[in-house]
Amino acid sequence: MTVREAGRLTTEAVRSLSRGHAAAFQRLVAELAGRPDDPGRALAADRRLSARLREGVTAAWERGWEPADVVRYTSRRLTPRHGRLVTDAIASEMRAYAGAAVDHRWREQLATLGAEVWWEDDDAHPSAWREREGVDRRVYVACAVEVVHLLEFLPSLPGLGPCPGTYAQGEDASASFSSARAWRERANEVDQRMLGKVRALLAKAESTEFPEEAEALSARAQQLMARHSIDRALLAVETGDTEGTSGRRIAVDNPYDAPKAVLLTVVSDANGCRAVWHRELGFATVLGFPADLAAVEMLFTSLLVQATSAMVHAGPRRDARGRSRTRSFRHAFLNAYAARVGERLREAAGRAAADAGGKDLLPVLAARDRAVERAVASMFPNLAKGRAGSVSNHEGWVAGRAAADLASLNGRHEVTGASRRS
């Protein structure tokens, strides 16, 4: 088999998936897999599949996707095994870029994913991957074609930063630019130190079995984040720093994805950010200022851990006839939890803003709020607001509000929501 023939078979296999022709897909996979006594045929197919995987990854970057998005979505739509294969494809594709040409957020994502070249050479990767996964050649070929199909039909997303290879291009080397960049780098170092302290408090608050201790730890974390957020906002005004809004994508997945999205929305609003839920993709895009985005992700994650723990602890539910009511109970529980947490965050926002400067702080927060709104309007010009779903389980609603009253609002004493509309 030539590489050209392998390319034709791969294209036909991808097309058969698009058309839902299962029998044709299996036949083409068998042809690409070849026979054990024909290593040349297998090598040609492997090289073409590897090239298509890399091309698919490059196309994903051009459509606004980031490494964590691609792996998360692939694992969700297909299987974790497919997610591991696309992680290797990402590692292979990223070798084309110098480290300085890759945004630091991408480098962090790649490190978290473990996206690194662990195989000896590219021709050896398919066999090494099969050995690691404990599967035969046909399974590898099928997985590769399925991942290629997924990558090539990904929808476009608004880009949250520069694609690899473009990060270092076109930067102004002037002294003013260098000074501003140095200021932001120092500020980011402070952010990381502060976030490390908050994460430690957050972990303790989640693990303790004593509500009073959790509240004390939470109060300390809130104090740190509140003071830090205010200091960053005021310092930016004083120094004329032009740090703009940014964005990150946060997983919002089943089960009970709708109430989870509501929880992320209220946390985002209270932190001066906006969340846009892509339900079919299993995540939300959150836009705001960098330090606020970090607070949103930490607080949302912590509250979700606490809510899930309380919900599971409540146990299953059945009606008078013995029919399961667990799903409706948990759906109502999480909706109520999100609603009550939103109320608590708005109350905390008002108190924190008043303590920090009251009316003098409001213009600063209002300006940041308008900047976030402009970013949302620019990225999502056709955004439609959805309505929350109905709740049919009163017991779950009451239990969810009660759990929210006990929840530790880890992460920050949300200040940037003070000037936001409710």
C-alpha positions in Angstrom: 0.0 0.0 0.0 1.3 3.5 -0.9 0.8 6.5 1.4 -1.5 7.9 -1.3 -3.7 4.8 -1.2 -3.7 4.9 2.6 -4.8 8.5 2.4 -7.7 7.6 0.1 -8.8 4.8 2.4 -8.6 7.1 5.4 -10.7 9.7 3.7 -13.3 7.1 2.8 -13.3 5.8 6.3 -13.9 9.3 7.7 -16.7 9.9 5.1 -18.3 6.6 6.2 -18.5 7.8 9.8 -20.1 11.1 8.6 -22.7 9.1 6.7 -23.3 6.6 9.4 -22.3 3.6 7.3 -21.0 1.2 10.0 -20.4 -1.7 7.7 -18.3 0.4 5.2 -16.4 1.8 8.2 -15.4 -1.6 9.5 -14.4 -2.8 6.0 -12.1 0.3 5.5 -10.6 -0.2 9.0 -9.8 -3.8 8.1 -8.1 -2.6 4.9 -6.1 0.0 6.7 -5.1 -2.4 9.4 -3.7 -4.8 6.8 -2.2 -8.2 7.4 0.5 -9.2 9.9 2.7 -10.5 7.0 2.6 -7.1 5.2 4.5 -4.6 7.4 4.9 -2.2 4.5 1.2 -1.8 4.1 0.8 -1.1 7.9 3.6 1.5 7.9 2.0 3.4 5.0 -1.3 3.4 6.8 0.2 4.5 10.1 2.1 7.4 8.5 -1.0 8.7 6.8 -3.1 8.3 10.0 -0.5 10.1 12.1 -0.4 12.9 9.5 -4.2 13.3 9.5 -4.2 13.4 13.3 -1.6 16.2 13.4 -3.5 18.1 10.7 -6.7 17.7 12.6 -5.1 19.1 15.7 -3.7 22.1 13.8 -7.2 22.7 12.4 -8.6 22.7 15.9 -6.2 25.5 17.0 -7.3 27.5 14.0 -10.9 27.1 15.0 -10.3 28.5 18.5 -9.8 25.3 20.5 -7.1 24.8 23.1 -5.4 21.6 24.2 -7.6 21.0 27.3 -10.7 21.6 25.3 -9.8 19.1 22.6 -8.9 16.3 25.1 -11.9 16.9 27.2 -14.3 17.0 24.3 -12.8 13.9 22.7 -13.0 11.9 25.9 -16.6 13.0 26.3 -17.8 12.3 22.8 -15.8 9.1 22.3 -13.9 7.4 25.1 -11.0 8.1 27.5 -8.9 5.9 25.2 -9.6 8.3 22.3 -8.6 11.1 24.6 -5.3 9.6 25.3 -4.7 9.1 21.5 -5.5 12.8 20.8 -3.2 13.8 23.7 -0.3 12.1 21.9 -1.4 13.8 18.6 -1.2 17.1 20.3 2.2 16.4 21.8 3.4 15.4 18.3 2.0 18.5 16.6 3.3 20.9 19.3 6.9 20.0 18.4 6.6 22.3 15.4 6.7 25.4 17.6 9.4 27.0 19.6 8.7 27.3 23.3 8.7 31.1 23.1 6.0 31.0 20.4 3.5 29.2 22.7 1.4 31.1 25.2 2.0 30.3 28.8 -1.6 29.1 29.3 -1.1 26.5 26.6 2.1 25.3 28.2 0.3 24.9 31.5 -2.4 22.9 29.8 0.0 20.7 28.0 1.8 20.0 31.3 -1.4 19.2 33.1 -2.5 16.8 30.3 0.9 15.1 30.2 1.1 15.9 26.5 4.7 14.9 25.8 6.5 12.7 23.3 7.1 9.5 25.2 7.7 7.2 22.1 11.1 6.7 20.5 10.2 7.7 16.9 7.0 8.5 15.0 6.9 5.3 13.1 7.1 3.4 16.4 4.2 5.3 18.0 1.3 3.2 16.8 2.8 -0.1 18.0 3.9 1.5 21.3 0.4 3.0 21.8 -1.2 -0.4 21.1 1.1 -2.1 23.6 0.3 0.6 26.3 -3.4 0.3 25.7 -3.4 -3.5 25.4 -5.3 -3.5 22.1 -4.8 -4.9 18.6 -4.1 -3.0 15.4 -7.7 -2.8 14.2 -8.7 -1.0 17.4 -5.9 1.5 16.9 -6.9 2.2 13.3 -10.5 2.6 14.3 -9.6 4.9 17.2 -7.4 7.0 14.9 -10.0 7.4 12.2 -12.7 8.3 14.8 -10.5 11.0 16.3 -9.7 12.4 12.9 -13.4 12.5 12.1 -14.1 14.3 15.4 -11.3 16.8 14.9 -12.2 17.7 11.3 -15.8 18.5 12.2 -15.2 20.5 15.3 -17.3 23.7 15.5 -15.5 27.1 15.5 -15.0 28.8 18.9 -14.0 32.4 19.7 -10.2 32.3 20.3 -9.1 33.0 23.8 -5.5 33.8 22.9 -2.8 33.5 20.2 -2.4 30.2 18.4 1.0 28.4 18.7 3.6 30.0 16.5 2.0 33.4 16.7 2.4 34.3 20.4 5.8 36.1 20.0 5.1 37.7 16.6 4.4 41.4 16.2 5.2 42.4 19.8 6.2 46.0 20.4 9.7 46.1 21.7 9.4 49.7 23.0 10.4 50.6 26.6 6.8 51.3 27.5 5.7 47.9 26.3 8.5 46.2 28.1 7.7 48.1 31.3 4.0 47.2 31.2 4.8 43.6 30.5 7.3 43.5 33.4 4.6 44.9 35.7 2.2 42.3 34.6 4.7 39.5 35.1 5.4 40.7 38.7 1.7 41.0 39.3 1.2 37.4 38.0 3.9 36.2 40.4 2.0 37.8 43.3 -1.3 36.3 42.0 0.3 32.8 42.0 1.6 33.2 45.6 -1.8 34.4 46.8 -3.7 31.7 44.9 -1.5 29.1 46.5 -2.5 30.3 49.9 -6.2 30.3 48.9 -5.9 26.8 47.5 -4.5 25.5 50.7 -7.3 27.1 52.7 -9.8 25.8 50.2 -8.5 22.2 50.5 -8.7 22.3 54.3 -12.2 23.8 54.2 -13.4 21.0 51.9 -11.8 18.2 53.9 -12.9 19.2 57.4 -15.9 17.6 59.0 -16.5 20.6 61.3 -18.7 23.4 59.8 -17.2 26.0 62.2 -13.7 25.2 61.0 -14.7 25.3 57.4 -16.3 28.7 57.9 -13.2 30.1 59.6 -11.0 28.8 56.8 -13.4 30.2 54.2 -13.5 33.6 55.8 -9.7 33.8 55.6 -9.7 32.7 51.9 -12.4 35.3 51.2 -10.4 38.0 52.9 -7.3 37.2 50.9 -9.1 37.2 47.6 -11.2 40.3 48.3 -8.2 42.4 49.3 -6.2 41.2 46.4 -8.9 41.9 43.8 -9.4 45.4 45.1 -5.7 46.1 45.1 -5.2 44.9 41.6 -8.1 47.0 40.3 -7.0 50.2 42.0 -3.3 49.7 41.1 -4.2 49.2 37.5 -6.0 52.6 37.5 -3.1 54.3 39.3 -0.4 52.9 37.0 -2.4 53.1 33.8 -1.8 49.4 33.2 -3.8 48.2 30.2 -4.3 44.6 31.3 -7.3 43.5 29.4 -9.9 40.8 29.8 -9.1 37.2 29.2 -11.0 33.9 29.2 -10.9 30.3 30.1 -13.1 27.3 29.5 -14.4 25.3 32.5 -16.0 21.9 32.2 -19.7 21.7 32.9 -20.7 18.1 32.2 -23.4 15.5 33.0 -25.0 14.5 35.1 -27.1 17.5 36.0 -25.3 19.8 33.7 -28.0 22.5 33.7 -27.9 23.3 37.4 -24.1 23.1 37.3 -24.1 25.7 34.6 -26.4 27.9 36.8 -23.9 27.5 39.7 -21.0 28.6 37.4 -23.1 31.5 36.2 -23.8 32.9 39.6 -20.1 32.4 40.7 -18.9 34.2 37.5 -21.3 37.1 38.0 -20.3 37.6 41.6 -16.6 37.7 40.5 -17.0 40.3 37.8 -17.0 37.7 35.0 -19.5 36.3 32.5 -20.1 32.6 31.7 -21.3 31.4 28.3 -22.4 27.7 28.4 -21.8 25.5 25.4 -24.1 22.7 26.4 -23.4 20.4 23.5 -19.6 20.7 24.1 -19.7 20.1 27.8 -18.0 23.3 28.9 -18.5 27.0 29.4 -16.4 30.0 28.3 -15.8 32.4 31.2 -14.7 35.9 30.4 -13.2 38.4 32.8 -9.9 39.7 34.2 -7.2 37.1 34.9 -7.2 37.2 38.7 -11.0 37.1 38.7 -11.1 34.1 36.4 -8.8 32.2 38.7 -11.2 32.9 41.6 -14.2 31.7 39.5 -12.6 28.4 38.7 -11.5 27.8 42.3 -14.8 28.8 43.9 -16.9 26.9 41.4 -14.8 23.7 41.8 -15.0 24.0 45.6 -18.7 24.6 45.7 -19.3 21.7 43.3 -17.3 19.4 45.5 -19.3 20.5 48.6 -22.7 20.3 46.8 -22.0 16.8 45.4 -20.9 15.6 48.8 -24.0 16.9 50.5 -26.2 15.6 47.7 -24.8 12.1 47.9 -24.9 12.1 51.7 -28.7 12.8 51.4 -29.0 9.4 49.8 -31.5 8.1 47.2 -35.2 9.0 47.2 -38.4 7.1 46.4 -42.0 8.0 46.2 -44.9 6.4 48.0 -45.1 3.7 45.3 -41.4 2.8 45.6 -40.5 4.5 42.4 -37.1 6.2 42.3 -37.2 10.0 42.7 -33.4 10.3 43.1 -32.8 12.1 39.8 -35.5 14.7 40.3 -34.4 15.2 43.9 -30.8 15.8 42.9 -31.7 18.1 40.0 -33.8 20.2 42.4 -31.1 20.1 45.0 -28.4 21.5 42.7 -30.8 24.2 41.3 -31.7 25.3 44.8 -28.0 25.2 45.9 -27.0 27.4 43.0 -29.8 29.9 43.7 -29.0 30.2 47.4 -25.2 30.5 46.7 -26.0 33.3 44.3 -27.9 35.1 47.0 -25.0 34.7 49.5 -22.4 35.9 47.0 -24.4 39.0 46.1 -24.7 39.8 49.8 -21.0 39.2 50.4 -20.2 41.4 47.4 -22.1 44.4 48.8 -20.4 44.1 52.2 -16.9 43.7 50.7 -17.3 46.7 48.4 -18.6 48.9 51.3 -15.7 47.9 53.5 -13.1 48.4 50.8 -14.1 51.9 49.8 -17.8 52.1 49.1 -18.7 54.7 46.5 -15.1 55.5 45.6 -14.6 51.9 44.4 -17.7 51.7 42.3 -16.4 53.6 39.3 -13.4 51.3 39.1 -15.6 48.2 39.3 -18.1 49.6 36.8 -15.3 50.2 34.3 -14.1 46.7 34.6 -17.7 45.4 34.3 -18.1 47.3 31.1 -14.9 45.9 29.7 -16.1 42.3 30.4 -19.5 43.1 28.7 -17.7 44.4 25.6 -15.6 41.2 25.5 -18.7 39.1 25.7 -20.5 41.1 23.0 -17.4 40.9 20.7 -16.9 37.2 21.1 -20.6 36.2 21.1 -22.6 38.7 19.1 -25.5 36.4 18.7 -25.6 35.2 22.3 -29.1 34.0 23.4 -30.0 33.9 27.1 -31.6 30.7 28.3 -34.1 30.2 31.0 -33.6 27.9 34.0 -35.4 24.6 33.9 -38.3 23.8 36.1 -38.0 22.0 39.4 -40.5 19.3 40.4 -39.0 18.0 43.7 -39.8 20.3 46.7 -37.8 18.1 49.1 -34.7 18.4 46.9 -35.1 22.2 46.7 -35.4 22.6 50.4 -32.4 20.3 51.0 -30.3 22.2 48.4 -30.9 25.6 50.0 -30.0 24.2 53.4 -26.8 22.8 52.0 -26.0 26.1 50.4 -26.4 27.9 53.7 -23.7 25.6 55.2 -21.4 25.8 52.2 -18.0 27.5 52.5 -17.7 30.3 49.9 -14.1 29.4 49.4 -12.0 31.5 47.0 -12.9 35.1 47.8 -15.2 37.5 49.4 -16.6 38.4 46.0 -16.2 42.2 45.4 -16.4 42.7 41.7 -20.1 41.7 41.7 -21.0 44.7 43.8 -21.7 46.9 40.9 -23.3 44.3 38.7 -27.0 44.1 38.0 -28.7 41.2 39.8 
